[in-house]
Amino acid sequence: MEPHKTGFSVVEGKDIISEKVAALANVANDCWNAIIHHDFQPFVVYRASFETWISKFLERYVLLT
């Protein structure tokens, strides 16, 4: 993987809205709590985390493929 070009912004032109950021923060917190409490049943939050992350950055991944 090469370094980003000078002036590259990972957020410029992206659909970053408070609802998506809050959703990502919430699922990250759920994952952390599951890890800390050794409670592996709730690890379905990983899927929610992945889907939230992809919804945030899908445009970039689609453009790169």
N, CA, C and O of each residue as an XYZ file, in Angstrom:
260
protein
N       0.836     -1.159      0.000
C       0.000      0.000      0.000
C       0.894      1.239      0.000
O       1.839      1.336      0.784
N       0.593      2.157     -0.862
C       1.399      3.364     -0.979
C       0.851      4.465     -0.074
O      -0.329      4.459      0.276
N       1.714      5.410      0.303
C       1.229      6.543      1.101
C       0.255      7.398      0.283
O       0.290      7.402     -0.948
N      -0.602      8.112      0.988
C      -1.517      9.027      0.307
C      -0.735     10.165     -0.333
O       0.319     10.564      0.164
N      -1.252     10.675     -1.425
C      -0.635     11.820     -2.082
C      -0.831     13.064     -1.227
O      -1.796     13.159     -0.469
N       0.082     14.012     -1.352
C      -0.018     15.268     -0.620
C      -1.354     15.932     -0.923
O      -1.761     16.029     -2.080
N      -2.026     16.383      0.117
C      -3.307     17.050     -0.046
C      -4.496     16.124     -0.041
O      -5.633     16.593     -0.093
N      -4.274     14.806      0.020
C      -5.372     13.844      0.028
C      -6.148     13.936      1.329
O      -5.554     14.028      2.404
N      -7.452     13.913      1.242
C      -8.319     13.934      2.423
C      -9.244     12.731      2.382
O      -9.937     12.511      1.388
N      -9.261     11.946      3.461
C     -10.131     10.776      3.507
C     -11.585     11.153      3.750
O     -12.476     10.325      3.560
N     -11.838     12.387      4.166
C     -13.208     12.785      4.479
C     -13.819     13.764      3.482
O     -15.037     13.946      3.471
N     -13.020     14.379      2.666
C     -13.542     15.357      1.720
C     -14.529     14.713      0.747
O     -14.222     13.707      0.107
N     -15.701     15.303      0.648
C     -16.710     14.807     -0.269
C     -17.462     13.573      0.213
O     -18.248     12.999     -0.541
N     -17.239     13.163      1.439
C     -17.904     11.969      1.972
C     -19.178     12.355      2.708
O     -19.341     13.491      3.153
N     -20.059     11.403      2.824
C     -21.337     11.605      3.504
C     -21.174     11.321      4.990
O     -21.667     10.313      5.497
N     -20.479     12.217      5.682
C     -20.232     12.042      7.105
C     -21.230     12.930      7.846
O     -21.101     14.153      7.898
N     -22.222     12.262      8.410
C     -23.253     12.982      9.147
C     -23.279     12.467     10.573
O     -22.815     11.363     10.858
N     -23.828     13.281     11.467
C     -23.781     12.941     12.887
C     -24.440     11.594     13.187
O     -23.993     10.877     14.083
N     -25.490     11.243     12.456
C     -26.163      9.959     12.709
C     -25.241      8.781     12.417
O     -25.219      7.810     13.173
N     -24.485      8.857     11.335
C     -23.566      7.764     10.989
C     -22.390      7.698     11.956
O     -21.955      6.613     12.343
N     -21.881      8.856     12.341
C     -20.779      8.886     13.302
C     -21.240      8.335     14.648
O     -20.520      7.564     15.282
N     -22.434      8.726     15.086
C     -22.978      8.214     16.347
C     -23.191      6.707     16.276
O     -22.909      5.995     17.239
N     -23.686      6.216     15.141
C     -23.904      4.773     14.986
C     -22.584      4.022     15.075
O     -22.509      2.972     15.713
N     -21.553      4.547     14.446
C     -20.238      3.907     14.502
C     -19.702      3.913     15.932
O     -19.159      2.909     16.393
N     -19.849      5.024     16.628
C     -19.389      5.113     18.013
C     -20.162      4.140     18.907
O     -19.581      3.511     19.791
N     -21.450      4.019     18.678
C     -22.262      3.109     19.497
C     -21.855      1.654     19.317
O     -21.725      0.928     20.303
N     -21.653      1.215     18.082
C     -21.285     -0.183     17.890
C     -19.862     -0.451     18.361
O     -19.562     -1.552     18.822
N     -18.980      0.540     18.251
C     -17.620      0.373     18.781
C     -17.673      0.207     20.299
O     -16.958     -0.620     20.864
N     -18.510      0.985     20.944
C     -18.679      0.866     22.395
C     -19.257     -0.501     22.776
O     -18.819     -1.112     23.751
N     -20.238     -0.976     22.009
C     -20.813     -2.300     22.259
C     -19.755     -3.394     22.129
O     -19.700     -4.314     22.945
N     -18.924     -3.286     21.106
C     -17.843     -4.270     20.919
C     -16.885     -4.246     22.097
O     -16.511     -5.293     22.627
N     -16.494     -3.063     22.499
C     -15.550     -2.931     23.613
C     -16.131     -3.538     24.886
O     -15.445     -4.275     25.593
N     -17.389     -3.232     25.178
C     -18.023     -3.782     26.380
C     -18.095     -5.309     26.330
O     -17.892     -5.969     27.349
N     -18.376     -5.864     25.177
C     -18.424     -7.321     25.040
C     -17.050     -7.939     25.310
O     -16.944     -8.973     25.969
N     -16.010     -7.298     24.798
C     -14.648     -7.800     25.010
C     -14.289     -7.730     26.497
O     -13.808     -8.708     27.068
N     -14.519     -6.598     27.109
C     -14.168     -6.391     28.518
C     -14.885     -7.391     29.423
O     -14.302     -7.889     30.386
N     -16.135     -7.683     29.118
C     -16.931     -8.567     29.958
C     -16.870    -10.038     29.515
O     -17.577    -10.884     30.062
N     -16.028    -10.331     28.531
C     -15.896    -11.699     28.023
C     -17.261    -12.284     27.664
O     -17.519    -13.472     27.858
N     -18.108    -11.436     27.148
C     -19.472    -11.828     26.782
C     -19.518    -11.958     25.262
O     -19.721    -10.973     24.552
N     -19.331    -13.171     24.774
C     -19.157    -13.353     23.342
C     -20.460    -13.447     22.561
O     -20.442    -13.357     21.334
N     -21.564    -13.622     23.225
C     -22.855    -13.673     22.542
C     -23.153    -12.371     21.782
O     -23.636    -12.430     20.652
N     -22.882    -11.216     22.363
C     -23.221     -9.972     21.662
C     -22.274     -9.610     20.517
O     -22.367     -8.514     19.963
N     -21.381    -10.505     20.164
C     -20.426    -10.141     19.123
C     -21.061     -9.977     17.743
O     -20.371     -9.704     16.761
N     -22.363    -10.144     17.681
C     -23.049     -9.809     16.432
C     -22.917     -8.326     16.141
O     -23.169     -7.885     15.020
N     -22.521     -7.552     17.152
C     -22.310     -6.119     16.925
C     -21.161     -5.879     15.950
O     -21.066     -4.809     15.349
N     -20.291     -6.871     15.795
C     -19.234     -6.707     14.802
C     -19.823     -6.499     13.408
O     -19.327     -5.682     12.632
N     -20.871     -7.235     13.101
C     -21.509     -7.060     11.801
C     -22.093     -5.657     11.692
O     -21.953     -4.999     10.661
N     -22.740     -5.206     12.744
C     -23.297     -3.854     12.737
C     -22.180     -2.823     12.567
O     -22.336     -1.836     11.849
N     -21.054     -3.067     13.239
C     -19.911     -2.165     13.113
C     -19.406     -2.141     11.668
O     -19.158     -1.075     11.106
N     -19.259     -3.311     11.085
C     -18.787     -3.418      9.704
C     -19.741     -2.714      8.747
O     -19.310     -1.952      7.882
N     -21.030     -2.970      8.904
C     -22.007     -2.358      8.005
C     -22.033     -0.843      8.159
O     -22.199     -0.124      7.174
N     -21.871     -0.353      9.386
C     -21.828      1.088      9.609
C     -20.590      1.688      8.970
O     -20.661      2.731      8.319
N     -19.456      1.028      9.156
C     -18.203      1.504      8.574
C     -18.304      1.537      7.047
O     -17.910      2.518      6.416
N     -18.824      0.477      6.466
C     -18.943      0.412      5.014
C     -19.894      1.485      4.503
O     -19.627      2.105      3.473
N     -20.995      1.713      5.204
C     -21.920      2.750      4.747
C     -21.252      4.117      4.770
O     -21.609      4.998      3.988
N     -20.288      4.297      5.661
C     -19.589      5.574      5.786
C     -18.566      5.759      4.666
O     -18.386      6.873      4.174
N     -17.906      4.696      4.265
C     -16.802      4.801      3.311
C     -16.997      4.000      2.027
O     -16.050      3.837      1.257
N     -18.201      3.501      1.783
C     -18.452      2.661      0.617
C     -18.052      3.344     -0.678
O     -17.475      2.717     -1.566
N     -18.352      4.601     -0.782
C     -18.039      5.328     -2.011
C     -16.557      5.232     -2.354
O     -16.208      5.036     -3.518
N     -15.690      5.364     -1.374
C     -14.244      5.298     -1.630
C     -13.833      3.910     -2.108
O     -13.039      3.787     -3.041
N     -14.368      2.863     -1.479
C     -14.002      1.493     -1.855
C     -14.497      1.166     -3.254
O     -13.793      0.508     -4.020
N     -15.681      1.608     -3.592
C     -16.236      1.328     -4.922
C     -15.381      2.011     -5.977
O     -15.134      1.439     -7.039
N     -14.925      3.229     -5.696
C     -14.113      3.953     -6.667
C     -12.742      3.322     -6.852
O     -12.134      3.471     -7.913
N     -12.246      2.623     -5.846
C     -10.913      2.026     -5.940
C     -10.927      0.670     -6.648
O      -9.872      0.183     -7.053
N     -12.096      0.050     -6.804
C     -12.130     -1.273     -7.420
C     -12.497     -1.202     -8.873
O     -12.571     -2.232     -9.542
